[in-house]
Structure formats: C-alpha cells, structure tokens
C-alpha cells in the first residue's frame, strides 16, 4: 500500500453541486472527482490532493465557483 501527497489541482476551479468539477487545469472539462480533491484510494494506493489556493488556466476559467480555496494539514505519526 502506498501513499502520495500531491500538488493541488484547484479542485476543479468551477465545482457544480451534485455534479462535481466542471473544469480543472491539466484535466480539462468534467475531470471527475478523483484526482481533483480529497483522499482517494485506487488499486491499493492512497493519495491526498488539496484544492489549493490559486487560479490558473485559460482567461475564461480564472475564477472559482462553489470551490473554496484551502490548505491541507497532514499529521504523520509513527506506530
């Protein structure tokens, strides 16, 4: 089992309630909820992605809608 702590993808800068992210830089339109925010486990590998703070992409998409900027905090503890 692996764990990765990934850079932000802005969580899909435009996030529609009940539908999910409409657009995420590098993922395009309708990227799905996996890989844009939160903790996801795929094939035994767990990853954490924060929505981040900034904006990017083409000029028409440089704003956030229903997606609050955030900073993640992870505490690692030994056994």
C-alpha positions in Angstrom: 0.0 0.0 0.0 1.4 3.4 -1.0 0.6 7.0 -0.1 1.3 10.1 -2.1 0.8 13.7 -1.2 0.1 15.5 -4.4 0.2 19.1 -5.5 -3.1 20.9 -5.9 -5.3 20.8 -8.9 -7.5 23.6 -7.7 -10.2 21.0 -7.0 -11.9 21.8 -10.3 -12.0 25.6 -10.1 -15.6 25.5 -11.2 -17.4 23.0 -9.0 -21.1 22.3 -9.5 -23.1 20.9 -6.6 -24.3 17.3 -7.2 -22.3 17.1 -10.4 -18.7 17.8 -9.3 -15.9 19.7 -11.0 -16.7 21.3 -14.4 -13.2 22.2 -15.2 -9.7 21.6 -13.8 -6.4 22.8 -15.3 -4.5 19.9 -16.9 -7.6 17.7 -16.7 -10.0 19.7 -18.9 -13.7 19.6 -18.7 -15.6 17.2 -16.4 -12.4 15.7 -14.9 -14.3 13.6 -12.3 -13.9 13.8 -8.6 -10.9 11.5 -8.3 -7.6 13.4 -8.6 -9.0 16.9 -8.0 -9.6 16.9 -4.3 -9.6 14.9 -1.1 -8.4 11.4 -0.2 -8.8 8.7 -2.9 -7.6 5.1 -2.9 -7.1 3.4 -6.3 -5.6 -0.1 -6.6 -4.3 0.0 -3.1 -2.6 3.4 -3.5 -3.9 6.3 -1.4 -3.4 9.8 -2.5 -4.3 13.2 -0.9 -4.9 16.2 -3.2 -5.8 19.7 -1.8 -7.9 22.1 -3.8 -5.2 24.7 -3.2 -5.4 28.5 -3.1 -4.8 29.8 -6.6 -6.2 30.1 -10.1 -4.9 29.1 -13.5 -5.8 28.0 -16.9 -7.3 30.0 -19.8 -8.5 33.5 -19.1 -12.2 32.4 -19.2 -11.6 30.0 -16.3 -9.5 32.1 -13.9 -12.1 32.2 -11.1 -13.6 29.8 -8.5 -17.3 28.9 -8.3 -18.5 26.8 -5.3 -14.9 25.8 -4.6 -13.4 27.4 -1.5 -9.6 27.8 -1.5 -8.0 25.6 1.2 -4.7 24.5 2.7 -4.3 20.9 3.8 -2.7 19.8 7.1 -1.5 16.2 7.4 0.0 14.9 10.6 2.2 11.8 10.3 2.6 9.6 13.4 4.8 6.6 13.9 3.4 3.3 15.3 
